[in-house]
Every structure is written in C-alpha cells, then in structure tokens.
Amino acid sequence: MDSLRSTVRELRGYPYLRAAKRLFDDKPLQCSLYVTDQCNLDCAYCTEYDNSRPHPSLDDLTRWLTKIRDLGTLRVALVGGEPLTHPDIVEVVRRARGLGLATSLTTNGFLLTEARVRELDAAGLEVMQISVDRMTPSDVTRKSFKTVLPKLGLLRGSHINVHITGVLCADTLGESRAVLQTGLERGLPSEVRLVHADPDQRFRVDPGARGDLEAFVEWMKEAKSLGAKIHTTDGILDYQLSLLRGEHVEWTCTAGFKIFFVSAQGRFWLCSMRRTDKHILDVTPQDLVENNQAKSCQDGCGVYCCVSTSLAYQHPIRLVGREVRARIRRLM
C-alpha cells in the first residue's frame, strides 16, 4: 500500500494522457516561467539570478499565465531566481492551478517553512523540485543537504510530489553519489545532471574530468536499470554520455515550440540560453510552430528540459516504452 501511495504521489503534476496529445500536435507541452530574478543564494555556476531587479507584480504574472494557457500549454514550471522569495508565490500557484495548468516549482529549499508548505499544498502545487548539489556547501554552490535535509520532514504530510535534482561538476562530483543516495533512501526520485555553459558558451566553473563524469553517469544508468528512483530519463542519460564521449546526437531542438520560457520581465525566450525581446502577450501559435526547427546552438546543448522534450517529441513511442519499463522495475 505504501508503494502504491508513493507511486500515485509521484504521478501528480504530470498529466500523461493529455500530454500524449502534445507529442503529435502543434501546441506546447511546457513553459518555464521566471516568477522572479532574485535569489537568496549566489552559486558560482548560476546564470539565472539578479537581485537588482524587482519582482514582477501578481497582476502581470496572472496575465502571462493566462496567455501561456491560451497558447495551449499544459504545464508551467515556476522558476527563478528563487521563487520562494516572491511575496505572492502562493497566490501565483493558486492562479496557475485555477487556469487548469499543471504546476511545479523549483526551489533551493532554504526558505521552506511549515506554514509555507501548508499554503503551497492548499494552493494546489503538484510538484516541487528541490535543488541540492552537495552534502555540504562550498565556494561553488551553497545548495547542500546539510541545510535542506531538515526541511524534507515538512513536506512528508503534504500531497506535493517532491524530487531532488543537482548539478554535476568538478566541485560536486565527490559528493554527488551521497546526494543521490540520501534522496533515494528517503524514497525521493533524485537526479544530478552535467553543468552546462552560460549563454556565451563558457563554463563558469570547472565542469570536471570527462572520465570521472562518464563513470558517474554510467552508475546512474545502471542504478535506474535496477529499479532505483533516478529521476532522469534514459534518453537524457544516454545524451549526457554522448556529450562526454564527443559523439554526435541526431535530434531537432523544439525549444520555443514544445517548450518555451518567459522571463521575469515577460519576455518570450526559446530557452534559458536563447532569449528574445518579444513580449509573451504578443506571441502567436504560429510563432511557436516556426521554432520547430534545428538550431545552430543545439550541438552540445545542456538545457536538459529542452533536450528531453525534443527527444520525446521525435521518438514518443520509444521514450514512453523505456520509461514505462523503468517504472515497472521500480515497483517490483
């Protein structure tokens, strides 16, 4: 029974039957909405915070969410910065759910309190992704399990589907396995992904030795094959191995089409790396469809949500089949 409850909870926030249609039509599956540029941390590799910028207003966010829904989007990921710094984040979640959007929130977890978890749960938040890079903080990243671990107990009684995600680089590699095992031991789907370059294709931190990184990704792949709750798809694990081995991957980026981003100023971005000055309120369905094409920056891309969505759109049966088999192994 506990296994069944855990599985049902993990499915929250992922409208699989509705999403299946998006693998065959011209409407977007997901939007990542920056609810703020501000963050309470200053991790060295991060390119996505600016504490000099004010929070967008609740009215603006509501208008953008409505437009995101009207474009046919099924899911909205509330990101930042750190979303929990926005004073109206609970109401943002409530309005997103009221619009019929499946809703997730990515947080470093530092600002979670019992009251805030209760409010987010009541507002209808379905998925919470907690970013954890190391067991202990370092000069590169402040996101550590030492700080977040006590917060997990606050979420235990909620309906929120929680998973752990981290960044893999030279600084975190030595503790990444412990991060994964700590999450997995608590029944939480967990993953770490290779650090990606900034918009100028430069790494802000040492990405790590390729051989060591390859061995780690292989370990994750093996653990998943044995039923561990590795949150990454097999497609992304294989893609990361190809990146490390210098192998060409044949794919077409659907960023700006099946998945797109909206900045905290309301600007339409294809992804976190490819940005435009076009306002989301001016975007048309045809604008999205026109982005369904190979892009000059897609070779070596590290924006894994875009890669994952693109691979699913290109090979829906293959992806679904592999992930269903992985879920069955997990249950057994």
N, C-alpha and C positions, 0 to 999 in steps of 0.2 A: 504493500500500500504506500509506504514512504517513497519507493521508487517511482510509482505511478504519479504521486503528487509532485515529486521533483520534476518529472518529465512534463507534466501539464504546465507547471510554472515556467519551465524553460521555453515553452512554445508561446508564451504571452508576448505580444508585440510583433509577432511575425505572421501576418495574415496570408498563410501559404496558398490557400485556394484562390484568393483574389490576386495574389502576387503572380501566380502561374499565368494569368492572362497577360501580365505585363511582359512576359518573356516572348510574346507573339504579337503584341500590338505596338502602337506608336506613342504610348503615354509613358511618363516617367514612373519609376518604381520608388525612388527615394530622393529626398532633399536634405542636405545638412544645413541647418540654419544657425548662424552665429548669433546667439542672443546677447552677446557682449564680447568686446575685445579685451576686457580687463581680466586679470588673474591674480590670485593671492600668492603664486609661486613664480619662480624665474628660472626654469630649467634651461640649460645651456643650448640644447638642440632645438628648442621650440621656436617656430617662426610665426606663431599664431596668438600673440598677445600684445597689447599696447595699452598700458594703464593711463595714458594721457587722453584717451578717447572716452566720452561719456557713454553710458548705457543707452541703447535705443529705447524709446518710450513703449509702453504697453500698447498704446493705440497703433503705433507703427508696426510692431511685431504682429498684432492681430490682423492688420491689413495684408502684411506679407504672407502670413499663414493662410489667409483666405485665398490669396492668389495662388499659392503653392497647391492648395487643394483643388482650385478651379482648373489648374493645368492637368489634373488627373493623377497627381502624386498620391501614393498610398501611405508612405511612412515619412515622418520627419524626425531627424536626429538633431536634438538641441545641443549645440556645441559652443566652444569659445576659443580663447579665454577660458574662464571658469564660470559655467552657467550659474552656479550657486551664489555668485557674487551679485547677480541681478536681483534687486529687491522685489520684483514681481514674478520671479521664476515659477512659483506655484500657480499663479493665475495664467501664465503662459502655457503651462502644461494643461490646465483645465480647458483653456480655449482651443488648444490644438485637438484635444480629445473631443470637444464639443463639435468640431468641424469634421469629425469622423476620421482623423488621421491617427494611424498607429504611431506611438510616440516613445522615443528613447532619449536618454540624457547621458552625456559623457562628463565625468567629474573626476577630480583627483581625490575626492572623498574627505578632504581635510575639514570642510565646513559642514559636514553632516552632523545633525543632532537628532535626538529622539523626536522632537517636535517637527523638525523639517521632514524627516522620513514619513511621519504620520500624515503631514499635509500633502506631500507628493503622492503618497499612496491614495489618499482620498480624492485627489485631483485626477487620478486615473493613469499616472505614469506606469508604463508597462515594462520598460527595460532600463536598467541603469548599468552603464559600463564604467567601471572604476579603474583608473589608470594607475598601475603600480609597476615601477621599473626595477627596484632593488629591495632587498630586505632592510637595508639601512640607507640613509641619504648620503649623497656625495656632492662634489662641486658641480657635477654634470646634471644630476637630477635630484630633486627634493622628494619625489614621489616614492615613498618607501612603505613596506608593510608594517614597519615598526610603528608608524603613525596611524595607518589605516586599519590594522587588524582589530583594534577595539571597536571600530565603527561597524564592523560586519554584524555584530550582535544586534545592532539597532534595526537591521533590515530583516532579521530572521522571521519576525512575525508578520511582515508585510506580504503583499501579493506581487511585489516588484521582482521581475526576473533580473538577477544580478550576474554579471560576469566580470572577470578580471582580464585586463589587457596591459601589455607593457611593450617597451621599445628595447630592441636588441642592438647593442653597440659594444665597443671595447670596454667601456666603463661598467656596463651592466652584465656582461656575459658571465662573469664569475658567480653572480647571484641569481641569474635568470632561472636556472633549474629549481632553486629553492623557492623562488616566487611562484612558479607554476605548481610545484608540489604543495605549497601552502594553500593555494587556491583550490586545487583538486582534492586535497584531504578534507576540505570543508564542503565538498560537493558542488563547488562553483566552476562552471565552464571557464577555462583560462587559456590565454594565448600570449605570446610575445612575437613581435614582427620586426624585421630589419629596419633600422633607422633609414629615413630617406633624405635626400638632398633638399636644400631650400629652393625658392623659385629661380635662383641663378645657377642651379645645378651644383652647388657647393655644399659639402658636409660641414656642419658647424661643430661636430665632434668626430673623433676617430671612430669610423664605422666598425673596426675590428678586423682581425686576421681572417681571411676567407676560409681557410681550412677549419678553423675553430667554429666559425659561424655555420659552415656547411654541416659539420658533425652535430651541432645543436639542432638544426632544422631536421636533420635525419632522425634524431632522437624523438622530436615531437611527432614526426610522421609515424614512427614505429609505435609510440605510446598511443596515438589515436587508433592505429590498426588493432591494438589490443583492447580497445574499449574505453580509454581514458577520455575525459571530457575536454579534449583540446578544441578550443572554440573556432580555430581556423579551418577553412575548407581544405580538402585535399588539393583542389585546384590552386589555391594560394601557396600551400606548402611546396607543391611542385614548381610553381612560378618562382618562388624565392630561391629554390635550389638552382633553377636555370640562370637566375641573375648571378648567383655566386660562381657558377661554372662558366659564365660567359656564353651561354647557349642562347640562340635566337628563339623567341617565342612568337608564334604566329597568332596575332589577335588584333581586333579593331576596337579602339577606345570608344566607349559610349558616354563618356563624361560630357555633360551639357545636354544629354538626351535622356538616357535611362536614369541617370543620377546627376544631380547638379547641386551647387552650393549658393547660398545667399549670405552676403556679408552683413556685419552689424550696422552698415550704412545702407542696406537694402540693395546692394549691387549684385547683379547676376554673375556668378563665376561658374565656369565649366567644372572646376575642381579647386582645391586649395592652392594649387600652383598656377593655374591658368585663369586669370582674372579679367573682367571687362568692366567698363564704366556704365553699361546698360542697367537701368533700374529694373528690378524684378516685376514691378507693376506694368512695365512696357513689353515684357516678354510674351511672345505668342507661341502656340503649339508648333507652328511652322519653324520658329526659331530653334526650338528644341530638336525637331526632326533633322534640321540642317547640320546639327552637330554629330549625327550618326555617320562618322567617317574616321578613317585613320588620321592620327595627329602626329606632327613632327616630333613631339616630346614623348611619345608613348614607349619607345625603346628604353628599357631600364626604369620605367615608372615605378615609384614607390608609394603612390597613393592607392593603398591596397583595397579600399572600399570601391574605388572606380574599377580597378582591375577585376575584382571579384564579380561585380555587377556585369561587367563587359563579358567575362568568360561565361557567366550564367546565360546571358542573352544569346551568345554564339552557340553554346552547347547545352541547352536546357536539360535534355534527357540524360546526358552523361553526368552533369553536375548533380541533378536530383537523385539519380541512381546511386552515385557514390556516397552522398550524404545520408540517404535512407539506410544504406547498408551500415554506415558508421553508427547511426542511431540505434539500429538493431543490436549491433555488437555491444554498444554501451549498456543497453537494457539487460542483455544477457549476462 
